Amino acid sequence: MPGGSLGFSVIVFLAVAFIGIAILLIRRKFVGGELGGSATGRLISSIGLVGLWFLYLLMCILQTFKIGTLGDYSYGIENTKNPNPTCS
C-alpha cells in the first residue's frame, strides 16, 4: 500500500474511533453503561456505530479509487524519482 494511502486511512480511522469512543462515553454518562438502556437508545447507538464503520470504509474506497477530491495527496512531498538519470 502506498504511504500516502496508509496515512489517509490512519487519519480517518482515528477520527472515526474518537467519535465512537465519544458515543460510548456519552452512553455511560446518560444510560449508566455502554450496553443496555431503552430499545430506542440501543438502536440509535448501534446505527451510529455501524454508520461510522461504513463511513470509514467509504472514505477509504473513495481515496483508493481516487474518486472526487479524495485522490492521491502527496502531503508536499515531491516526486522521489531521480530527475537526472546520470546521477545515482
MDTraj code that builds the backbone (N, CA, C; nanometers):
import mdtraj as md
import numpy as np

residues = "MET PRO GLY GLY SER LEU GLY PHE SER VAL ILE VAL PHE LEU ALA VAL ALA PHE ILE GLY ILE ALA ILE LEU LEU ILE ARG ARG LYS PHE VAL GLY GLY GLU LEU GLY GLY SER ALA THR GLY ARG LEU ILE SER SER ILE GLY LEU VAL GLY LEU TRP PHE LEU TYR LEU LEU MET CYS ILE LEU GLN THR PHE LYS ILE GLY THR LEU GLY ASP TYR SER TYR GLY ILE GLU ASN THR LYS ASN PRO ASN PRO THR CYS SER".split()
xyz = np.array([
    [0.0857, -0.1173, 0.0000],
    [0.0000, 0.0000, 0.0000],
    [0.0897, 0.1229, 0.0000],
    [0.0632, 0.2193, -0.0874],
    [0.1443, 0.3408, -0.0887],
    [0.1339, 0.4157, 0.0436],
    [0.2435, 0.4833, 0.0807],
    [0.2474, 0.5528, 0.2086],
    [0.1396, 0.6582, 0.2225],
    [0.1070, 0.7308, 0.1146],
    [0.0024, 0.8325, 0.1208],
    [-0.1322, 0.7734, 0.1551],
    [-0.1630, 0.6560, 0.1009],
    [-0.2908, 0.5900, 0.1294],
    [-0.2980, 0.5460, 0.2748],
    [-0.1883, 0.4961, 0.3260],
    [-0.1871, 0.4496, 0.4640],
    [-0.2069, 0.5662, 0.5607],
    [-0.1415, 0.6769, 0.5336],
    [-0.1576, 0.7946, 0.6189],
    [-0.3018, 0.8431, 0.6215],
    [-0.3647, 0.8456, 0.5057],
    [-0.5045, 0.8874, 0.4971],
    [-0.5933, 0.7924, 0.5772],
    [-0.5714, 0.6610, 0.5614],
    [-0.6519, 0.5626, 0.6337],
    [-0.6365, 0.5772, 0.7849],
    [-0.5156, 0.6010, 0.8304],
    [-0.4913, 0.6153, 0.9742],
    [-0.5630, 0.7388, 1.0279],
    [-0.5567, 0.8494, 0.9537],
    [-0.6222, 0.9719, 0.9989],
    [-0.7735, 0.9524, 1.0054],
    [-0.8311, 0.8930, 0.9026],
    [-0.9762, 0.8698, 0.9010],
    [-1.0142, 0.7730, 1.0126],
    [-0.9353, 0.6664, 1.0314],
    [-0.9649, 0.5694, 1.1367],
    [-0.9618, 0.6355, 1.2742],
    [-0.8604, 0.7178, 1.3000],
    [-0.8513, 0.7836, 1.4306],
    [-0.9703, 0.8756, 1.4542],
    [-1.0113, 0.9499, 1.3519],
    [-1.1261, 1.0389, 1.3671],
    [-1.2524, 0.9595, 1.3989],
    [-1.2743, 0.8519, 1.3250],
    [-1.3934, 0.7692, 1.3471],
    [-1.3861, 0.6995, 1.4828],
    [-1.2678, 0.6548, 1.5214],
    [-1.2520, 0.5876, 1.6511],
    [-1.2823, 0.6825, 1.7667],
    [-1.2357, 0.8072, 1.7582],
    [-1.2637, 0.9041, 1.8642],
    [-1.4137, 0.9341, 1.8735],
    [-1.4807, 0.9411, 1.7594],
    [-1.6257, 0.9633, 1.7604],
    [-1.6959, 0.8429, 1.8245],
    [-1.6507, 0.7217, 1.7919],
    [-1.7088, 0.6009, 1.8504],
    [-1.6887, 0.5956, 2.0012],
    [-1.5698, 0.6316, 2.0463],
    [-1.5432, 0.6338, 2.1904],
    [-1.6292, 0.7398, 2.2580],
    [-1.6473, 0.8538, 2.1914],
    [-1.7332, 0.9587, 2.2482],
    [-1.8765, 0.9084, 2.2633],
    [-1.9255, 0.8337, 2.1652],
    [-2.0603, 0.7766, 2.1757],
    [-2.0696, 0.6849, 2.2973],
    [-1.9689, 0.6005, 2.3173],
    [-1.9702, 0.5092, 2.4324],
    [-1.9632, 0.5848, 2.5647],
    [-1.8822, 0.6912, 2.5705],
    [-1.8730, 0.7696, 2.6940],
    [-2.0034, 0.8430, 2.7232],
    [-2.0687, 0.8932, 2.6188],
    [-2.1978, 0.9601, 2.6384],
    [-2.3009, 0.8599, 2.6889],
    [-2.3000, 0.7393, 2.6313],
    [-2.3930, 0.6354, 2.6794],
    [-2.3644, 0.6009, 2.8254],
    [-2.2361, 0.5941, 2.8614],
    [-2.2015, 0.5610, 3.0001],
    [-2.2552, 0.6668, 3.0952],
    [-2.2452, 0.7944, 3.0551],
    [-2.2895, 0.9026, 3.1425],
    [-2.4420, 0.9067, 3.1562],
    [-2.5137, 0.8908, 3.0453],
    [-2.6589, 0.9092, 3.0490],
    [-2.7369, 0.7805, 3.0712],
    [-2.6814, 0.6646, 3.0336],
    [-2.7530, 0.5383, 3.0489],
    [-2.7005, 0.4594, 3.1685],
    [-2.5749, 0.4865, 3.2063],
    [-2.5158, 0.4144, 3.3178],
    [-2.4287, 0.2982, 3.2730],
    [-2.4062, 0.2852, 3.1453],
    [-2.3212, 0.1792, 3.0913],
    [-2.3234, 0.1846, 2.9396],
    [-2.2302, 0.1118, 2.8799],
    [-2.2238, 0.1108, 2.7338],
    [-2.3348, 0.0245, 2.6738],
    [-2.3761, -0.0762, 2.7466],
    [-2.4813, -0.1666, 2.7000],
    [-2.6079, -0.1409, 2.7792],
    [-2.7195, -0.1813, 2.7247],
    [-2.8458, -0.1686, 2.7958],
    [-2.9155, -0.0380, 2.7640],
    [-3.0108, -0.0055, 2.8475],
    [-3.0910, 0.1134, 2.8239],
    [-3.2159, 0.0789, 2.7450],
    [-3.2817, 0.1816, 2.6975],
    [-3.4060, 0.1607, 2.6233],
    [-3.3761, 0.1022, 2.4859],
    [-3.4767, 0.0413, 2.4267],
    [-3.4599, -0.0174, 2.2931],
    [-3.4263, 0.0906, 2.1908],
    [-3.4867, 0.2073, 2.2057],
    [-3.4594, 0.3171, 2.1123],
    [-3.3151, 0.3638, 2.1247],
    [-3.2667, 0.3783, 2.2466],
    [-3.1281, 0.4202, 2.2684],
    [-3.0278, 0.3196, 2.2133],
    [-3.0566, 0.1920, 2.2344],
    [-2.9680, 0.0878, 2.1809],
    [-2.9670, 0.0908, 2.0293],
    [-3.0831, 0.1098, 1.9689],
    [-3.0931, 0.1130, 1.8232],
    [-3.0179, 0.2326, 1.7658],
    [-3.0368, 0.3494, 1.8258],
    [-2.9680, 0.4696, 1.7771],
    [-2.8174, 0.4537, 1.7906],
    [-2.7708, 0.4012, 1.9038],
    [-2.6274, 0.3822, 1.9238],
    [-2.5703, 0.2816, 1.8247],
    [-2.6392, 0.1722, 1.8045],
    [-2.5871, 0.0701, 1.7125],
    [-2.5867, 0.1213, 1.5691],
    [-2.6896, 0.1948, 1.5290],
    [-2.6906, 0.2525, 1.3943],
    [-2.5769, 0.3536, 1.3793],
    [-2.5538, 0.4331, 1.4833],
    [-2.4449, 0.5305, 1.4783],
    [-2.3084, 0.4649, 1.4657],
    [-2.2844, 0.3593, 1.5433],
    [-2.1546, 0.2925, 1.5393],
    [-2.1322, 0.2176, 1.4081],
    [-2.2349, 0.1505, 1.3590],
    [-2.2236, 0.0826, 1.2298],
    [-2.2086, 0.1863, 1.1185],
    [-2.2780, 0.2994, 1.1323],
    [-2.2630, 0.4073, 1.0347],
    [-2.1212, 0.4621, 1.0309],
    [-2.0570, 0.4717, 1.1458],
    [-1.9162, 0.5157, 1.1488],
    [-1.8263, 0.4168, 1.0753],
    [-1.8539, 0.2889, 1.0907],
    [-1.7753, 0.1868, 1.0210],
    [-1.7929, 0.2014, 0.8698],
    [-1.9179, 0.2185, 0.8251],
    [-1.9431, 0.2377, 0.6824],
    [-1.8801, 0.3665, 0.6316],
    [-1.8794, 0.4721, 0.7127],
    [-1.8144, 0.5969, 0.6741],
    [-1.6654, 0.5750, 0.6525],
    [-1.6026, 0.5012, 0.7433],
    [-1.4598, 0.4704, 0.7287],
    [-1.4346, 0.3927, 0.5991],
    [-1.5159, 0.2907, 0.5741],
    [-1.4994, 0.2133, 0.4510],
    [-1.5194, 0.2998, 0.3271],
    [-1.6216, 0.3827, 0.3279],
    [-1.6497, 0.4695, 0.2139],
    [-1.5346, 0.5653, 0.1873],
    [-1.4831, 0.6284, 0.2916],
    [-1.3721, 0.7227, 0.2743],
    [-1.2490, 0.6524, 0.2172],
    [-1.2182, 0.5328, 0.2665],
    [-1.1019, 0.4592, 0.2163],
    [-1.1224, 0.4153, 0.0719],
    [-1.2420, 0.3734, 0.0371],
    [-1.2708, 0.3330, -0.1010],
    [-1.2598, 0.4525, -0.1940],
    [-1.3168, 0.5665, -0.1538],
    [-1.3086, 0.6863, -0.2374],
    [-1.1638, 0.7287, -0.2589],
    [-1.0835, 0.7207, -0.1539],
    [-0.9438, 0.7609, -0.1652],
    [-0.8662, 0.6616, -0.2502],
    [-0.8921, 0.5335, -0.2356],
    [-0.8192, 0.4314, -0.3105],
    [-0.8455, 0.4423, -0.4597],
    [-0.9717, 0.4650, -0.4967],
    [-1.0065, 0.4739, -0.6382],
    [-1.0015, 0.6163, -0.6908],
    [-0.9513, 0.7096, -0.6072],
    [-0.9327, 0.8493, -0.6466],
    [-1.0611, 0.9108, -0.7017],
    [-1.1694, 0.8933, -0.6281],
    [-1.2997, 0.9468, -0.6661],
    [-1.3201, 1.0790, -0.5922],
    [-1.3619, 1.1811, -0.6636],
    [-1.3858, 1.3112, -0.6012],
    [-1.2560, 1.3792, -0.5646],
    [-1.2567, 1.4503, -0.4530],
    [-1.1379, 1.5248, -0.4101],
    [-1.0510, 1.4437, -0.3160],
    [-1.0826, 1.3155, -0.2971],
    [-1.0053, 1.2324, -0.2051],
    [-0.8976, 1.1539, -0.2798],
    [-0.8385, 1.2146, -0.3817],
    [-0.7383, 1.1480, -0.4631],
    [-0.6061, 1.1337, -0.3906],
    [-0.5011, 1.1183, -0.4666],
    [-0.3684, 1.0924, -0.4123],
    [-0.3053, 1.2224, -0.3644],
    [-0.2972, 1.2384, -0.2333],
    [-0.2311, 1.3541, -0.1761],
    [-0.0858, 1.3176, -0.1493],
    [0.0040, 1.4060, -0.1898],
    [0.1454, 1.3772, -0.1672],
    [0.1950, 1.4409, -0.0389],
    [0.1123, 1.5206, 0.0283],
    [0.1483, 1.5876, 0.1525],
    [0.2748, 1.6712, 0.1362],
    [0.2892, 1.7355, 0.0198],
    [0.4015, 1.8248, -0.0042],
    [0.5302, 1.7548, -0.0430],
    [0.5287, 1.6247, -0.0573],
    [0.6497, 1.5512, -0.0940],
    [0.6566, 1.5476, -0.2460],
    [0.7679, 1.5905, -0.2983],
    [0.7857, 1.5927, -0.4432],
    [0.8127, 1.4518, -0.4946],
    [0.8122, 1.4389, -0.6247],
    [0.8389, 1.3112, -0.6890],
    [0.9744, 1.2578, -0.6430],
    [0.9784, 1.1340, -0.5991],
    [1.1020, 1.0790, -0.5444],
    [1.1928, 1.0184, -0.6511],
    [1.1474, 1.0147, -0.7747],
    [1.2329, 0.9614, -0.8804],
    [1.3471, 1.0581, -0.9063],
    [1.4593, 1.0057, -0.9448],
    [1.5764, 1.0872, -0.9722],
    [1.5541, 1.1653, -1.1014],
    [1.5516, 1.3007, -1.0948],
    [1.5266, 1.3791, -1.2156],
    [1.6442, 1.3748, -1.3137],
    [1.7630, 1.3396, -1.2640],
    [1.8811, 1.3329, -1.3502],
    [1.9317, 1.1891, -1.3494],
    [1.8948, 1.1095, -1.4539],
    [1.9284, 0.9672, -1.4505],
    [2.0779, 0.9384, -1.4564],
    [2.1598, 1.0371, -1.4896],
    [2.3044, 1.0114, -1.4950],
    [2.3643, 1.0074, -1.3565],
    [2.2999, 1.0682, -1.2588],
    [2.3487, 1.0642, -1.1210],
    [2.2826, 0.9471, -1.0499],
    [2.3585, 0.8764, -0.9674],
    [2.2967, 0.7674, -0.8938],
    [2.3084, 0.7877, -0.7461],
])
top = md.Topology()
chain = top.add_chain()
for i, resn in enumerate(residues, 1):
    res = top.add_residue(resn, chain, resSeq=i)
    for name in ("N", "CA", "C"):
        top.add_atom(name, md.element.get_by_symbol(name[0]), res)
traj = md.Trajectory(xyz[None], top)
